[in-house]
Each structure stands twice: as C-alpha cells, then as structure tokens.
Amino acid sequence: MLRVSAKPLIYEFSRHNEPRARVAPGQQLLVESEDALSGQIRIPGDVRDKSKMPWSNPVAGPICVEGAEPGDALAVRIDDIRPRDGQCATYTGHPRLLTEWLGDDVPPGAHVCPIRDGRIHWSDEITIPLAPMLGCIGTSPAWGVPSSVPAGPHGGNMDIIETAPGATVVLPVFVEGALLYLGDAHAAMGHGELSATGLEMAAETTITIELRKNLPLPGPRIEAPDEIMTVATGAPMEHAVAEAYARLIQWLESDYGWNRWKAYDLLTHVGRISVGYYGIGTVAAKIERKYLQTR
C-alpha cells in the first residue's frame, strides 16, 4: 500500500506544493499525520509553545488524483484511523469567547493521555471511549491559499466528529489533480471543540479515493453509513446552520427526488446538527438515511 509521509509539516491547503503522492481513482493509501500540537506535547511537563511553533494543524499532502478536474468531486472514504504512538495529548488553550465569564488566567493544562484497549485514559479516574476522527481534510482552492486553521468550501479545518472511519467525505475539486490534504486527527472530541483543542494524536489514516466526474458542489458533504450531511462555515453560526440545511435540502431534491418544501418540512422535525469548532462556526446539518426513500 502506498504510504504518504507526514513530513515535512505543511500548514496550508496550497496548489503550489509539489504532490507528495499521485494516485489513481479507487486506490487505497495510508497517510501519516503529526498531531495538531506539532508534536510539542509528548511527555508530562511539556508545554505548548507557539513562539517556537506558531502554527497549528499540520496536514499531509498534497495527494494528486489522476483525472480530477475542476467541477468534479473527490469522494474520500475513511477506512481507518489509528494512533501512531498509543497516546494523545491536549491542553487548555486560550478560552477566547469564554473569557467574559471565566477570565483569561488559564493554566497551560497540558497532559498526555495513554490509549489502551479502546479507551483514552484522560485521568486516573476518567476514561473516554476512543472515537478517532479527522479535524482537517480538504482540497486545494484555485484562488488564495488558506491555512489549516479555517474551514470553507474546500473543506479544511472542519472539526466535525462524523469525519470518522466508515464515512466518505465528498469535496469539490477546484484544480487539476484536486491536491488533497488531511491531518489533525483526534482520538476523541466534544461538539464545539471548546478549547480549540481535541485529544490530539499523531495518526496513520487509511483512505480510499474515488472520483465523481461532473459533480460541482458548493461545499463538503459527508456520507456516513446511517446518515448524510452537508457542512457550512461562517459567523454568526446561525447563518452556517441555515446554509448547511439549505444545501441538504437541495441534495435531497436533486438526488433523492424530494420536493424541496417537503424536505424543508421534514428536516424541521428530524434534522440534526453537529458542531465543529465553535469559534469559526462550522456546522453539519444531517438526516438519517431511513427517511431518504420515503417521500
């Protein structure tokens, strides 16, 4: 199986970088990625120091997909995400919007959490189920070079917990070859990623890439075994919620034969949202597959 190295570390979704791998549609590959702390927290006592490494979310890539052209879509099936080192790490990042109530005298709070037997040992008393997901996955835009901090129509730092093994992330193609990047794996993460940091881990992610020709998309979609969802980002977050639901309604209309206003009505009652990092307003609007064929 083709292996894509995590290094050198890259912090942007750029069409200008030389491809680290070239693959044909249908090919499976293993992608290595460093954690979003750039490896600064490895043992107890380590501190996140952005003066030495001022970036976050290193991503691996780009991966060039043969035959991908602007107006196509890349369907990236996440087959597996495995911890590279048997551990993950986190710290109490700046509380940002929470300072209004909590103040800003936040301790570093860095700690390393072993991963054993499908559990994350957050403390001696608390374990958390291992639920790996990718915070960052995206294609390269044709204009501008976004860093790996924001999210947008290309994907990027979406931090949606459903970007997990078993799901297929469908991304617009803007440049020849698509130039896919991914990284920022989490061992687990709560909705909203409150401190802008999940349980960050270096990972080995196995993916299979398919190409969907002539499928222009306004933004990312996620196809999970039991549900489908659309992703939008923006502030205020209520605008992102509306945009994500509107895209989901249009998807139900175009691919599943729904009348848009009946879909709008149904989603009012059975629709759900998943929230990525709250500070940038990323939202996935979703519906269970059991409703799709019944109109």
N, C-alpha and C positions, 0 to 999 in steps of 0.2 A: 504494500500500500504506500502511495506517495505520502511523504511527511513534509509539512511546511514548518520551518523553524520560527520561533518567537523572536529571534534576534537577527539584525539589530532592531531595537524597540522603535516603534513608529507611533506617533500621536495625532495622526490626521488621516482623513479619507481623501487621498490625493491621487489624481490621474497621472501625476508626473513621475511617480515612483516606478522603477523597473519591476515587472512582475516577479514575485518570489516562486511562483509555480504557474504552469499552464496546463489546463485540464480540458478534457472533452466532456460534453454533457453526459450524465449518467455515471461519471467516475466518482468513486469514494476516495476520500483522503483524510489524513489525520493532521490537525492543525494545533501546534503548540502555542500557548499564550502565557505571558507573565501576568502576575496579578495587578490590579489597578493601583496598588501602592508602589509599583515599580520595584518590588522586592525589598523594600526598606524595612518591613517588619517581619523578621524571621524567627527571632527568639525573644523570650521575655526581657523587657527592658529596652527594646528597640523603640525608636520614636519616629513618627512620620515627619520628615524634614523637607518641606517644599522649597527651602532656599537652595538645597543641593539638587533636588529633582522637582522642578516647579510644575511638572505636568502630571496628568493622571490618565488612567485608562489606556495603557499601551495596547495596540492592536497588531495582529499578524496579517501580513499580506503585502501587496495585493495579489489576489489569485485571478488570473486571466482565464476566462471561459471561452473556448473556441466557438465561433459563430454568434456570440452575443453582440447585438447591435442596439443602438438607441431605439426605444419603442418596444423592445422585448421586456420580459420579466425573468428574473432568476429565482428559481424555487430551490431553497437550501433546506434539505431535510437534516435535522439534527439527530444523528443516530446514537450518540453517546457523549457524555461529558464526564471526565474522570479527574479527580485531584491528582496533580503531579507529585506532590510532596507529602500526602497524607495529613495535611493540615490546611487551615485557612487563618486569616488574620483580619482584625478590624480595629478601629479606634474611634474616639468621639470627635468627629470633625466639628468645624465651627457651626453653632446652632442656627446661624443665618436668621430666618424669619422668626424663630422661636425666642430670640433674644428679648423681644418685647415682654415676654412673661418670665423667661428663665435667666436673663442676663447673659453675659458673654464670658464669664470666668469659668471656662470649661477646661477640665483636666485633659491631658493627652489621651488617656483611656485606652492606650494600645494594648492589645493582648492577642496571643496566639492560641488557636483552638484546635486541638487534635481531632482528626476524623477517624473513627473506628466503628466497624460493624454497622455502617449506615447511619451513624449519629455524629453530630457535631458537639464536642464537649466544651460548651461555652463557659462553664464554671464547674466546680466540684459538685454543685447541686443541680445544675440545669443542663440538659442536653436538648438539642434541636434536631429534628429529622433532616438528613441530608437531602436537599432538593436542588440539584445543580441547575443553573441557567446561565445564559449569556447576557451580559449587560449591553455589549456593543456588537452589532452586526450591521453592515451596510455596504452599499456600492459607492462608486466614486461619482460625484456630480460633474456635470460638464462645465460648470461655471463656479468659480470660487473653490476654496479648499477648506472645508470645515474641520475643526479639530475634533478630537474624540470626546469632547465634553457635551456638546448639544446633540439633539436629535432633530430629524427633519424628514422631508420626502424620501431621502436616500436611505433612511434607517438611522444608523448612528447609535448614540448612547440612549437607547430606548428604555432600558432597565424594566422591561415587562417580564414578570416571572414566568409567563407561559412560553417564553423563548427557551424551551427546555427539550430534553430528549423525547422523541416521538412527534414533535411539532415540525412543520415546514414553514419557514419564513420566506415570503414571496416579496421580492424587492424590484423596484423599477430599474431598468438599465438605461444609463444616460450616455455612456461612452463605449466605444468598441472594446469588447472583451469583458465588460461590466466592472472589472477590477474590484473584487470583493475583499473586504477586511472583516475580521472578527476578533473578539477578545473580551476582557473584563468579566471573566467567569466568576460566578458567586456560588458558594456552597449552599447558601440559602439567603433569602432577602424578604423583608416585610414589605407590604404595599406602601408605596410612597418613598421608600429608601430615606428615612427620616434624617439621618445624619450625613446623607450623600455618600454613605459607605455601606456596602453589604458585607457579608462574610466572604472577603475577597480571597481568591485562590488562584495560584498558577494551575493551568489545566492542559489536558490533552482532549481535544474535541474531534470526534469523528463525524464527518458530514458527507452527504451525497448531493451533488449539484445537478439539477435539471434545468433545461432552458425552455421557456414558454414563448414561442415566437408571436410577434404582433399582439402583445398584450400591454398596451400603455396603461400604467397605473398612476394615480395621484399620490400614492404613498404606500407604506408597507402593509401587508396582510400577514396574518398568522393562521395556518390551518392545523388545528390540533385534532386528536382522534375523536373527541366528543363535542367540539365547538369550533366556530370560526370567528375571526375578529379582525378589525381594522384599527390602525394606530394613527393618532394625530398628536401633534405637539404645539403648544402655544400658551401664551398668557394673555388674559386671565384663563385659568384652567377650564372654566365653563365653556369657553369658545372651543377648546380642544375636544371636550365631551361632545358638543354639538357636531363638530366636523367629523369626528370618528363615527358617530351614529349615522350621519348623513352618508358617509362612504359605505357603511354597512348596508344601509337601505338600498343604495344604488347597486351594490353587489347582489343582494337578494333579487332585485329587479332584473338585472342583466343576465345572471347565471342560473337563477332558480325559478324564474317566471312569476315572481310576486308582483302584484300591483304595489307601487311604492307607498300608497297611503295605507293599505292594509298592513304592509311591513312596518310602517311607522307606528300604527296602532298596536300591532303585536309586540314590538320592541318596548313599547311603553310598559308592558306588563311582564315580559320575560327577559328583557335585555339586562346585561350586567356590564360593569366596567372593572377594569384592572388599572391601577395607577402606578406608573413608573416614578422616577424621581420627581417629587412634588415641586421642587424649585424651578423646573423648566416646564412643568405642565404637560407631561406625556401621559396619554390615556389610551387604553384599548377598549373599544366597545365590542361586545361579543354576544353570540346567541348559540344555544345548544343545537347540535345537528338534528336532533329528533324533530325540530319544528320546521326544518327546511323544505321537506317534501309535502307538507300538508298546508294547503292554502285555503 
